[in-house]
Amino acid sequence: MIDIRTAHTADLDAATLTAARALLDVVFAGDMSDHDWEHSLGGVHALVWDGHELVGHASVVQRRLLHGGRALRAGYVEGVGVRADRRRRGHGAAMMEALERVVRGAYELGALGATDEAAEFYEGRGWKSWKGPTSALTPTGMMRTEDEDGSVYVLPVALSLDVSGELTCDWRDGDLW
Ligand SMILES: CC(C)(COP(=O)(O)OP(=O)(O)OC[C@H]1O[C@@H](n2cnc3c(N)ncnc32)[C@H](O)[C@@H]1OP(=O)(O)O)[C@@H](O)C(=O)NCCC(=O)NCCS
């Protein structure tokens, strides 16, 4: 039986967090670093359970994104993955629906860095590809993140966003977007 649950990191036990990390390690074929996992923590997780097996994970955490002279409160989606043998059954959509509710209720916009494979998935849900230049605030100042241009997606909530403008993320270890 499929069960979708949402919970804050603080309310997940160690076994569930270990299962989520293990799932993402498999989904991203060893390309999931400790930093990537750490980026998924500290917010709300959406988990898809098939009985006792975890088959899907995604989470949303708070970040600040600079745009149009403001530091916007963003719900940043991380660690989105469905086990390969369970894809195209609506689990990804169900997780995103749960997290988009959090984004709409608690943040000024949603944002995420998409894999090429998932671009259509997000576009189909109304996420917009950021067309303008991306950058990051680093300890030594602003840095362009041109390699990420085109892979950042946003979900506008109450704000009108100029997706051809500049978008700058806050600093963190590991991948910046
Ligand atoms: C992206 C991912 C989470 C989607 O999960 P999923 O459970 O298969 O998604 P859903 O079944 O809810 O798909 C909903 C809709 O999104 C679209 N979609 C999903 N996967 C797609 C794909 N690979 N290519 C094109 N469209 C896709 C389709 O419109 C689909 O509806 P349909 O099946 O009726 O055509 C899953 O493919 C995955 O884990 N990929 C590997 C990890 C990854 O890239 N994660 C994203 C990180 S940003």
The ligand as a Gaussian input file, in Angstrom:
#p B3LYP/6-31G(d) Opt

LIG

0 1
 C       12.078000      13.057000     -11.725000
 C       11.422000      11.934000     -10.920000
 C       11.491000      12.251000      -9.444000
 C        9.954000      11.807000     -11.365000
 O        9.317000      10.865000     -10.516000
 P        8.079000       9.982000     -11.028000
 O        7.469000       9.342000      -9.842000
 O        8.487000       9.106000     -12.148000
 O        7.125000      11.132000     -11.614000
 P        5.565000      11.025000     -11.905000
 O        5.168000       9.619000     -12.207000
 O        4.826000      11.689000     -10.804000
 O        5.464000      11.912000     -13.227000
 C        4.512000      12.933000     -13.356000
 C        4.634000      13.529000     -14.736000
 O        5.896000      14.181000     -14.878000
 C        6.376000      13.982000     -16.220000
 N        7.596000      13.170000     -16.172000
 C        8.050000      12.407000     -15.164000
 N        9.228000      11.833000     -15.481000
 C        9.532000      12.259000     -16.725000
 C       10.605000      12.008000     -17.610000
 N       11.649000      11.215000     -17.262000
 N       10.594000      12.589000     -18.836000
 C        9.557000      13.382000     -19.203000
 N        8.504000      13.663000     -18.401000
 C        8.489000      13.104000     -17.183000
 C        5.270000      13.266000     -16.980000
 O        4.423000      14.257000     -17.520000
 C        4.581000      12.525000     -15.864000
 O        3.249000      12.220000     -16.141000
 P        2.899000      10.893000     -17.006000
 O        3.663000       9.751000     -16.420000
 O        1.418000      10.792000     -16.845000
 O        3.339000      11.187000     -18.420000
 C       12.113000      10.558000     -11.204000
 O       12.172000      10.369000     -12.604000
 C       13.515000      10.440000     -10.670000
 O       13.701000      10.082000      -9.492000
 N       14.550000      10.712000     -11.516000
 C       15.949000      10.546000     -11.133000
 C       16.407000      11.557000     -10.122000
 C       16.217000      12.980000     -10.575000
 O       16.582000      13.381000     -11.677000
 N       15.607000      13.762000      -9.666000
 C       15.347000      15.157000      -9.887000
 C       16.416000      15.962000      -9.236000
 S       16.222000      17.691000      -9.572000

